[in-house]
Amino acid sequence: MVKWHIDTGKKVTGGIIHLHRKKRKYQRGSLPLHTKVGKEIKWVDRKRGGIKKIKLASTEFANVIDSKTHKTKKVKILDVIKNEADPHLVRSEIITKGTVIKTELGEARVVSRPSQDGVVNAILVSEKKE
């Protein structure tokens, strides 16, 4: 079910807000998309004004930035370690902004919004010990 971006609640006084017109298609939101670890699948979603938004349904690679050397590498995602937003997302390996992922370089924190941006960008938190 999509969420409508219109106010259909109650007033501060408790009265009902009466809509002055029907719902419009451009006021409609979109369904949530949870980016998972797996073979890369992208969706292209057309928005108002012809804007195309690339949504990432699943991915196996991340662009990891090393803050010390300021270099970026495309590395494979091995596992989802921690998610501050919801601990249950770790079990189903869902990647959101702020998720700590295990990569080939070490642990990295996701700084992009994969379901909105279409790419997983991360900053290296701790390097892999050999």
N, C-alpha and C positions, 0 to 999 in steps of 0.2 A: 504494500500500500504506500503510495507516495504521500508526502507531506505538502500541504498547501501553504504558501507563504502569504496568508491573509489573516487578519485578526478576527476570530470568531469566538471570542471569549465573553467575559462579563466586564462591566464597568467597575470602578473603585467602589461605587455606591451599591453595587450588587445588581444593577439593572442589566438587561440583555442588550448586546450590541447588534443592531439590525443592519444587515448588509444593504448597500444602496444599489448593488447589481449582482449578477451571477458570477461564478468563478470563471477565470480566464485561463487559457492553456499556458500562457507565459508566467502565471503565478504558481504553477505546479513545480514542485521540487523533483528530485530523482531518487531512485532506490539506492540504499547504501551498498557499496561494493567493497568486499573484504579481500585485500591482496594476500595471497597465500604463497608458500614456497613450493615451486614446481616448475614445469615447463612453461616458458613465457607465453602468455596470452594477453593481448591488448584489445581494447574496444575503442572505437572512435564514436563519440557521442556528439551530435549536432546540437548546438545551443542557439539561443535567440541572436539574430544578427548574422547568422552564418558562421559563428565561431565554432571551431571543432575542438572538443576536449578529449584528450587521450586518457583513457582509464586503464589501469594495470590490474588485471584479474589475478595473474600469478606470474612469478619471476624466479629465476635461479641465480641471477647476478646482481651485484650492487656496485655503485661507484663509491669507493672508500677513499676519503681524504686523510692523509697523514698530517696532523697539525704541526709536527716538528719540521718535516722536510717540505711541506706545502706541495706535495705531489699527490695526484689522483690515480688510482688503479681500479680497473674493473675486475672484481674478484667474485668467486662463487660463494653463495650463502650456504652454510652448512646446517645451521639450526637457529631457532628463536630461543633466546635465553630468558629475557625479562620484558614485561610490558607494564608500565606504570598505569596506563589507562584502565586496563582490565586484566587481571591475572588469568582469566579463563581463555583469553586470546592466545596465550602461550601454548596451551595444549593443542589447539587446532592450527598452530603455526601461522597466525594472521599477523601481517606486518602493518603497523600504523606509525605515525610520527611519534618519536620518542622510544620506540622499541629498541632493545639491545639485541643485536644479532651476532652469531658466531660466524666468522668468515675465515678464509685461508690466511689472512694477515693477523687475525686476532678478533677481539670483541669490538664492535662498532655500534654507535647510536644513530638511528635513522633521523635525519633532519628534514627530509622532504615528505610530502603527502602522496604516497604511491597511487592511491585511487583517484587523486585529483591531477597529479603532475604526469603520471605515466612512466615514472622512473624512480628507482630507489637510490637516494644519495645518503651517505653516512659518514660520520667522523669517527676515526679510530680512537677508542677509549683505552684499551690495553693491548699491547702487542703480544703475539704468540710466543710462548717460551719454548725453546728447543732444547 
